Amino acid sequence: MKTAHFDAFSGIAGDMTVAALIDAGAPAEALFAGLDSLGTGARFSVERVKRHGISGTKFNVGFEDTHKHRHLPHIVKMIEASALPETAKSNAVHVFEVLGAAEAQVHGVPIEKVHFHEVGAVDSICDIAGACYALELLGIESVHCSPINTGSGTVEADHGTMPVPTPATALLLTGIPAYARGPETELTTPTGAALMAALSAGFGVMPPMVIAAQGFGAGTKDFPQMANVLRVMIGESSGALELTAVSVLEANIDDCTPQVLGFAMERLFEAGALDVTLSPLLMKKQRPGSLLRVIATPDTREALAAIIFQETTTLGLRVYEAERRVQSRGFETVETPFGPVRVKVGEFGASPEYDDCRELALKTGVPLKEILSVATLVWKASSK
């Protein structure tokens, strides 16, 4: 399986995504011809630039846009009427639907009524369609992404001064490991977040693959303390077990209520913990207590440690490094009599996504265990 892994150590934006894929080998002329068919009248170019010593590609879109605000149905029509391949079209539409849903929730309006503002401008339409087409041109079958650096501080938008990450970006990154490091500026835009939220099969370290190429997509700014680039690595899945370094944080706690510990677990998962467990202990002076154990990626370790100190009564932590081996895995969607269910597929088996099955169980009234069982049977039948 041909895989693209995006390394968003300096954030991610739509133009950086297109540029990185061009830098990794996507033919610019073919890409520009496909984007011309959107009928935006935009002009496209690429240039070689350096960002903090790293040479990369900068993707430029020139246009005179008389429709600053667009609604989702108009954008979908533009994409569907283009000459882009069907897969690129469907992926681009999906990205805009994900983005539109986030904007609708932030502004409290139906998705059809969302004014896309900056993300409805010509450059963002071309960025999203261009990224989807570039993936198609490279023959990418699976997209992965690192934890995403959001940036910090504030940014000026149509609605005035906004915190970074902006509300829409933060909503798009729900459930995705993210952090803030480097200059106080917007490193991840709603467009970049939407691309990864819609297209990435997983977030974390690079999946096991044989690297064939890498590309660097440059952002507009050049920061003195870090390279403002998005890296993409292209390769074939190796099928090997994934070996990763993790940090384990532990604390023995005997003076904290179950409600507080439960809330701490929620906070830790929201902050990017790979796993959080509580085990019963019999501590000194025969006190019943709990062992809180958190598995973290190295980049989230300190933030998770701070949450443990903030949300529990412990005064100390044990921290040690460990290795984690994970099967090569991906997602497939199966159609059950109750609705679609995503199935996480590994080398030696598969598991229906709990959240999908739970949602269907609440919607249909069918027992959760039945939906889990049926989804597994449907996947087994389809994989033969």
C-alpha positions in Angstrom: 0.0 0.0 0.0 1.5 3.4 -1.0 1.4 5.7 2.0 1.9 9.4 2.6 2.9 10.4 6.1 2.7 14.1 6.9 5.1 15.5 9.5 3.3 18.6 10.9 6.0 19.7 13.3 5.5 23.2 12.1 1.8 23.0 11.6 -0.2 22.4 8.4 -2.0 24.5 5.9 -3.6 23.8 2.5 -0.9 25.4 0.4 1.8 23.7 2.4 0.1 20.3 1.7 0.0 20.9 -2.0 3.6 22.2 -2.1 4.9 19.2 -0.1 3.3 16.7 -2.5 4.7 18.6 -5.5 8.1 18.5 -3.8 7.7 14.8 -3.3 7.0 14.2 -7.0 3.5 15.1 -7.9 3.8 16.6 -11.5 3.0 20.4 -11.2 1.8 20.8 -14.8 -0.8 18.0 -14.6 -1.9 19.3 -11.2 -2.3 22.9 -12.6 -4.3 21.6 -15.5 -6.7 19.8 -13.2 -7.1 22.9 -11.0 -7.8 25.0 -14.2 -10.9 22.9 -14.7 -12.4 24.3 -11.5 -13.1 27.5 -13.5 -11.8 29.9 -10.8 -9.6 31.8 -13.2 -6.7 31.4 -10.7 -3.1 31.3 -11.8 -0.7 28.8 -10.3 3.1 28.7 -9.8 5.7 27.1 -7.7 9.1 28.4 -6.5 12.1 27.1 -4.5 12.5 28.8 -1.1 14.4 28.1 2.1 12.9 28.1 5.5 15.5 28.1 8.4 18.0 26.2 6.2 15.6 23.7 4.7 14.9 24.0 0.9 11.3 23.3 -0.1 8.6 24.2 -2.6 6.2 27.1 -2.2 2.8 26.8 -3.9 1.3 30.1 -5.1 -2.3 30.9 -6.2 -3.0 34.2 -7.9 -6.5 35.4 -8.5 -9.0 38.2 -8.5 -12.0 36.8 -6.5 -15.3 38.6 -6.8 -17.1 36.0 -4.6 -15.4 36.4 -1.2 -18.1 34.4 0.6 -19.4 31.1 -0.7 -21.7 28.5 0.6 -21.0 24.8 0.6 -23.4 23.8 -2.2 -21.7 26.3 -4.5 -18.3 24.9 -3.8 -19.5 21.3 -4.2 -20.9 22.2 -7.6 -17.6 23.7 -8.7 -15.7 20.6 -7.7 -18.2 18.2 -9.2 -18.2 20.1 -12.5 -14.4 20.0 -12.8 -12.3 17.5 -14.8 -10.6 16.1 -11.7 -10.7 12.3 -11.2 -13.7 11.0 -9.3 -11.7 10.0 -6.3 -10.1 13.4 -6.0 -13.5 15.0 -6.4 -15.1 12.9 -3.7 -12.2 13.5 -1.3 -12.3 17.2 -1.9 -16.1 17.3 -1.3 -15.6 15.3 1.9 -12.9 17.7 3.2 -15.3 20.7 2.6 -18.1 18.9 4.3 -16.0 18.2 7.4 -14.8 21.8 7.3 -18.4 23.1 6.8 -19.7 21.0 9.7 -17.1 22.6 12.0 -17.8 26.1 10.8 -21.6 25.5 11.2 -21.1 24.3 14.8 -18.9 27.2 15.7 -21.3 29.8 14.3 -24.5 28.0 15.2 -26.0 27.9 11.8 -27.0 25.1 9.4 -24.2 23.8 7.2 -25.9 25.1 4.0 -25.9 28.6 5.5 -22.2 28.7 6.4 -20.4 31.7 4.9 -17.0 30.1 4.3 -15.2 33.5 4.4 -11.4 32.9 3.9 -11.9 29.1 3.4 -14.4 29.8 0.7 -11.9 32.0 -1.2 -10.3 30.8 -4.5 -7.0 29.9 -2.9 -8.5 27.6 -0.3 -10.7 25.8 -2.9 -7.6 25.2 -5.0 -5.6 24.2 -1.9 -8.1 21.5 -0.9 -8.8 20.2 -4.5 -5.1 20.4 -5.3 -4.1 18.4 -2.3 -6.7 15.7 -3.1 -5.6 15.6 -6.8 -1.9 15.5 -5.9 -2.5 12.5 -3.7 -4.2 10.9 -6.6 -1.4 11.7 -9.0 1.1 10.1 -6.6 -1.1 7.0 -6.3 -1.4 7.4 -2.5 -3.7 4.8 -1.0 -3.3 5.7 2.7 -2.7 9.0 4.5 -1.1 9.3 8.0 -0.1 12.3 10.0 2.1 13.1 13.0 0.7 15.0 16.1 -0.1 18.5 14.9 1.6 21.7 16.1 -1.2 24.3 16.2 0.8 27.3 17.1 -0.4 29.8 19.8 -1.3 33.4 20.4 -3.9 35.2 18.2 -4.7 35.7 14.6 -6.7 38.3 12.7 -9.8 37.0 10.9 -13.0 38.3 9.4 -14.6 38.0 12.8 -11.8 40.0 14.4 -9.0 38.8 16.7 -9.2 35.0 17.3 -7.3 32.7 19.6 -5.0 30.1 18.1 -6.0 27.5 17.4 -9.1 29.2 16.1 -12.5 27.7 17.3 -13.0 25.9 13.9 -9.5 24.5 13.9 -9.8 23.3 17.5 -13.1 21.6 16.7 -11.5 19.9 13.6 -8.7 18.6 15.8 -11.0 17.0 18.3 -9.7 13.5 19.1 -6.4 14.2 17.2 -3.1 14.6 19.1 -2.1 18.3 19.0 0.3 20.6 20.8 1.6 24.2 20.7 5.3 24.9 20.2 7.4 27.6 18.6 6.3 31.2 17.6 3.1 32.7 18.8 1.3 32.6 15.5 -1.2 30.4 13.6 0.7 27.3 12.4 -2.3 25.1 11.6 -5.2 26.6 9.5 -8.7 25.3 9.3 -8.0 24.1 5.8 -4.9 22.1 6.9 -6.8 20.7 9.9 -9.8 19.7 7.7 -7.5 17.9 5.2 -6.0 15.7 7.9 -9.2 15.2 9.9 -11.0 14.0 6.7 -8.2 12.1 5.0 -5.8 10.7 7.6 -6.2 7.1 8.7 -4.2 7.7 11.8 -2.1 10.1 13.9 1.2 9.4 15.5 4.7 8.3 14.5 5.4 7.3 10.9 3.8 3.9 10.1 6.1 1.1 9.0 7.0 1.7 5.4 9.9 1.7 2.9 10.6 5.4 2.2 10.8 6.2 -1.5 10.6 10.0 -1.4 10.2 13.0 0.8 9.0 16.5 0.1 8.9 19.9 1.9 6.1 22.4 1.5 7.0 25.9 2.7 4.8 28.2 4.6 4.8 32.0 3.8 6.7 33.1 7.0 10.3 32.3 7.8 10.7 31.8 11.5 14.1 32.3 13.2 13.7 29.4 15.6 12.3 26.7 13.4 11.7 25.7 9.8 8.2 26.7 8.6 7.7 23.6 6.4 5.4 20.6 6.2 7.2 17.4 5.4 5.6 14.5 3.6 7.2 11.1 3.3 6.1 8.7 0.6 6.6 5.0 0.7 5.3 1.5 0.5 3.8 -0.1 3.6 6.4 -2.7 4.9 3.9 -4.7 6.9 6.3 -4.8 9.8 5.3 -4.4 13.4 5.5 -0.7 14.4 8.1 -0.1 17.1 7.7 3.2 18.9 9.1 4.9 22.0 6.5 5.9 24.7 6.6 7.4 28.1 4.8 5.8 31.0 3.6 8.0 33.9 2.5 6.4 37.1 1.1 7.5 40.5 -0.2 5.6 43.5 -3.2 7.6 44.9 -5.1 6.9 48.1 -6.8 10.2 48.9 -8.8 11.0 45.7 -12.5 10.3 45.0 -13.6 8.1 42.1 -15.3 11.1 40.5 -12.1 13.1 40.5 -10.1 10.2 39.1 -12.7 9.6 36.4 -12.6 13.3 35.3 -8.8 13.2 35.3 -8.9 10.2 32.9 -11.2 12.2 30.6 -8.8 15.2 30.6 -5.8 12.9 29.9 -7.4 11.3 26.9 -8.5 14.7 25.5 -4.9 15.9 25.8 -3.6 13.0 23.7 -2.8 10.1 26.1 -2.4 6.9 24.2 -4.0 5.0 27.1 -5.1 5.7 30.7 -5.9 3.0 33.3 -6.8 2.7 36.9 -5.9 -0.4 39.0 -6.9 -1.1 42.6 -4.1 -1.1 45.2 -3.7 -1.9 48.9 -1.3 0.8 50.0 0.6 1.5 53.3 -1.5 1.4 56.5 -3.9 -0.9 54.7 -5.4 2.0 52.7 -7.3 1.1 49.5 -6.0 3.2 46.6 -5.5 3.3 42.9 -2.6 3.0 40.5 -3.0 5.6 37.7 -1.0 4.7 34.7 -0.7 6.9 31.6 1.0 5.9 28.3 2.1 9.0 26.4 4.1 10.0 23.3 7.3 11.8 24.2 6.0 15.1 22.9 2.8 15.0 25.2 4.6 13.7 28.3 5.0 17.0 30.1 1.5 18.3 29.3 0.0 15.0 30.6 2.1 15.2 33.8 0.8 18.7 34.4 -2.8 17.5 34.1 -2.1 14.7 36.6 -0.8 17.2 39.1 -3.6 19.6 38.4 -6.5 17.1 38.5 -5.5 14.6 41.2 -4.1 14.8 44.7 -0.8 13.1 44.0 2.4 15.0 44.9 4.7 12.8 42.8 5.0 10.8 39.6 7.1 7.9 38.3 8.2 8.4 34.7 10.0 5.9 32.6 10.5 5.1 28.9 9.2 2.0 27.2 8.8 0.4 23.8 5.4 -0.1 22.1 4.9 -2.5 19.3 1.8 -2.0 17.1 0.5 -3.9 14.1 0.3 -2.2 10.8 -3.4 -1.1 10.6 -5.9 0.9 8.6 -9.6 1.5 8.4 -12.4 0.0 6.2 -16.1 0.9 6.3 -18.7 -1.8 6.1 -22.4 -1.4 5.5 -24.5 -3.2 8.1 -28.3 -3.4 8.3 -28.1 -0.7 11.0 -25.8 1.7 9.1 -22.1 2.1 8.2 -19.4 1.1 10.6 -15.7 1.7 10.4 -13.6 -1.4 11.1 -10.0 -1.1 12.3 -8.1 -3.7 10.3 -4.7 -5.1 11.4 -2.5 -7.8 10.0 -4.1 -10.5 12.2 -7.6 -9.4 12.7 -10.1 -6.6 12.8 -12.2 -4.7 15.3 -15.4 -2.6 14.7 -15.1 1.0 16.0 -16.9 1.3 19.3 -18.0 4.9 18.7 -19.7 4.0 15.4 -21.4 1.0 17.0 -22.5 2.9 20.0 -24.0 5.7 17.9 -26.0 3.1 15.9 -27.1 1.3 19.1 -28.5 4.6 20.5 -30.1 5.5 17.2 -31.8 2.1 16.4 -32.3 0.6 19.9 -30.5 -2.5 18.8 -28.2 -3.9 21.5 -24.5 -2.8 21.2 -23.2 -6.4 21.3 -25.4 -7.3 18.3 -24.1 -4.4 16.2 -20.5 -5.3 17.1 -21.1 -8.9 16.1 -22.9 -8.1 12.9 -20.2 -5.6 11.8 -17.5 -8.2 12.4 -19.4 -10.8 10.4 -20.0 -8.3 7.5 -16.3 -7.4 7.4 -15.3 -11.1 7.4 -17.6 -11.8 4.5 -16.4 -8.8 2.5 -12.7 -9.6 3.1 -12.8 -13.2 1.7 
